[in-house]
């Protein structure tokens, strides 16, 4: 991380914490920096070398306030980063951030993953992040459809990762994924795990299912 990138990430942190849109429950900028921005920075460092090439297409599914998509774009200016979220206000905020701070390699999509996942951007990304889309089977269904065969889906997870991974066997097999690696790390005394899934086949056309079903009836 260069000094310029660190400064930009700190300005982004202040924008999130001070926003009237209540974009985070962590109202202290130091807490947000540690638990969210530093988490995103850690994820970038864990991405395998073969997926860090210039010009790759990256999508953050369920981006919310822009984590990890905004840090990904700032730290990797040669990447083409897309942020997808269904909340208009949050998308307006992260679009404002991109324009205000001239983050030119970032584009924002407003809409549901269930819909976008069945459209033209389906299976067109080298790398995808799914940080806040609920239980693991749901996150896999909503995000894996965007990843091309041979690409990588990264799912950061908290302390329940092991039990949820055990419950995701059907989803992993159905969605043509393979657990490539898992990295356990610690932030602010709390243990996290980054689960990385390789896309080994085309997503069956039935997935993702219609709005709300992946959450209500996980695979």
ROMARSE-416307 format. One line per 10 residues: number of its first residue (from 1); for each residue x, y, z of C-alpha. Coordinates in steps of 0.02 Angstrom, whole numbers, plus 50000, padded with zeros to 5 digits. Layout:
<drenbas>
NUM> X/Y/Z | ...
</drenbas>
This chain:
<drenbas>
1> 50000/50000/50000 | 50076/50165/49945 | 50057/50324/50052 | 49937/50393/49921 | 49829/50236/49927 | 49828/50239/50118 | 49774/50421/50118 | 49634/50384/49996 | 49574/50236/50100 | 49572/50345/50255
11> 49468/50477/50166 | 49349/50341/50110 | 49338/50280/50291 | 49291/50455/50350 | 49158/50468/50214 | 49077/50304/50268 | 49080/50339/50454 | 49016/50518/50435 | 48882/50478/50306 | 48702/50517/50358
21> 48650/50356/50272 | 48709/50250/50421 | 48818/50140/50311 | 48903/50052/50454 | 48864/50003/50634 | 49046/50042/50675 | 49031/50230/50705 | 49213/50251/50755 | 49330/50274/50607 | 49470/50178/50692
31> 49357/50027/50716 | 49295/50037/50537 | 49473/50051/50475 | 49528/49897/50571 | 49378/49784/50547 | 49333/49828/50368 | 49469/49920/50273 | 49612/49818/50346 | 49510/49661/50313 | 49496/49710/50130
41> 49683/49747/50122 | 49718/49576/50196 | 49607/49493/50067 | 49702/49578/49925 | 49864/49508/49994 | 49791/49333/49998 | 49736/49329/49816 | 49842/49200/49722 | 49970/49275/49603 | 49888/49203/49447
51> 49731/49306/49481 | 49824/49471/49505 | 49859/49507/49322 | 49830/49678/49246 | 49661/49706/49167 | 49566/49570/49258 | 49380/49590/49286 | 49327/49590/49468 | 49154/49599/49545 | 49102/49633/49725
61> 48930/49554/49746 | 48827/49637/49882 | 48953/49777/49900 | 48851/49880/50025 | 48961/50024/50081 | 49099/49971/49963 | 49196/49839/50059 | 49298/49757/49988 | 49266/49830/49815 | 49325/50008/49844
71> 49489/49956/49928 | 49514/49827/49789 | 49500/49963/49657 | 49614/50083/49752 | 49748/49954/49786 | 49742/49879/49611 | 49723/50020/49485 | 49751/49901/49339 | 49597/49797/49386 | 49423/49830/49316
81> 49314/49826/49471 | 49124/49817/49473 | 49018/49842/49629 | 48844/49765/49633 | 48712/49801/49765 | 48522/49813/49768 | 48517/49965/49883 | 48500/50126/49781 | 48564/50239/49920 | 48719/50135/49953
91> 48756/50125/49767 | 48735/50313/49754 | 48859/50334/49895 | 48994/50221/49823 | 48969/50299/49650 | 48996/50470/49730 | 49156/50407/49812 | 49222/50345/49645 | 49187/50512/49560 | 49244/50623/49704
101> 49410/50535/49724 | 49435/50492/49539 | 49434/50304/49558 | 49422/50275/49371 | 49433/50085/49370 | 49272/50061/49468 | 49092/50047/49406 | 48932/50028/49507 | 48782/49918/49463 | 48615/49940/49553
111> 48510/49783/49561 | 48489/49609/49629 | 48617/49473/49601 | 48477/49352/49556 | 48435/49461/49404 | 48608/49518/49351 | 48670/49340/49369 | 48556/49286/49227 | 48604/49428/49110 | 48750/49473/48997
121> 48880/49488/49136 | 48851/49308/49189 | 49016/49211/49196 | 49121/49357/49134 | 49229/49392/49288 | 49400/49324/49334 | 49378/49360/49518 | 49227/49388/49631 | 49205/49437/49812 | 49053/49396/49919
131> 49074/49469/50093 | 48901/49503/50162 | 48772/49395/50074 | 48714/49288/50219 | 48750/49105/50250 | 48883/49022/50143 | 48766/48920/50029 | 48670/49080/49989 | 48829/49180/49957 | 48894/49044/49841
141> 48735/49040/49738 | 48722/49229/49721 | 48904/49257/49674 | 48970/49104/49583 | 48864/49138/49428 | 48970/49291/49390 | 49135/49196/49387 | 49202/49124/49225 | 49264/48945/49220 | 49439/48945/49294
151> 49402/49102/49394 | 49402/49124/49583 | 49266/49166/49709 | 49326/49236/49875 | 49210/49227/50026 | 49275/49308/50186 | 49196/49227/50338 | 49189/49241/50526 | 49205/49111/50662 | 49063/49002/50595
161> 49154/48964/50431 | 49191/48782/50472 | 49012/48731/50512 | 48943/48827/50364 | 49072/48749/50248 | 49013/48577/50306 | 48834/48629/50264 | 48883/48689/50090 | 48929/48525/50007 | 48774/48522/49899
171> 48795/48704/49847 | 48979/48680/49803 | 48944/48527/49695 | 48787/48598/49614 | 48867/48765/49569 | 49024/48684/49495 | 49144/48748/49626 | 49295/48676/49712 | 49370/48736/49875 | 49543/48790/49817
181> 49611/48857/49981 | 49567/48934/50148 | 49667/49063/50244 | 49640/49094/50430 | 49691/49266/50493 | 49659/49380/50640 | 49602/49561/50650 | 49580/49656/50812 | 49586/49494/50911 | 49450/49410/50807
191> 49482/49261/50695 | 49422/49262/50514 | 49439/49145/50367 | 49449/49182/50181 | 49373/49039/50082 | 49428/49031/49900 | 49329/48930/49774 | 49386/48890/49598 | 49253/48885/49463 | 49273/48715/49378
201> 49120/48713/49265 | 48977/48818/49197 | 48845/48870/49322 | 48685/48773/49284 | 48559/48889/49202 | 48437/48866/49348 | 48553/48966/49461 | 48540/49090/49537 | 48357/49058/49571 | 48227/49196/49577
211> 48231/49343/49698 | 48242/49292/49880 | 48241/49103/49853 | 48430/49076/49878 | 48411/49151/50052 | 48245/49071/50099 | 48287/48898/50029 | 48476/48881/50025 | 48551/48737/49927
</drenbas>
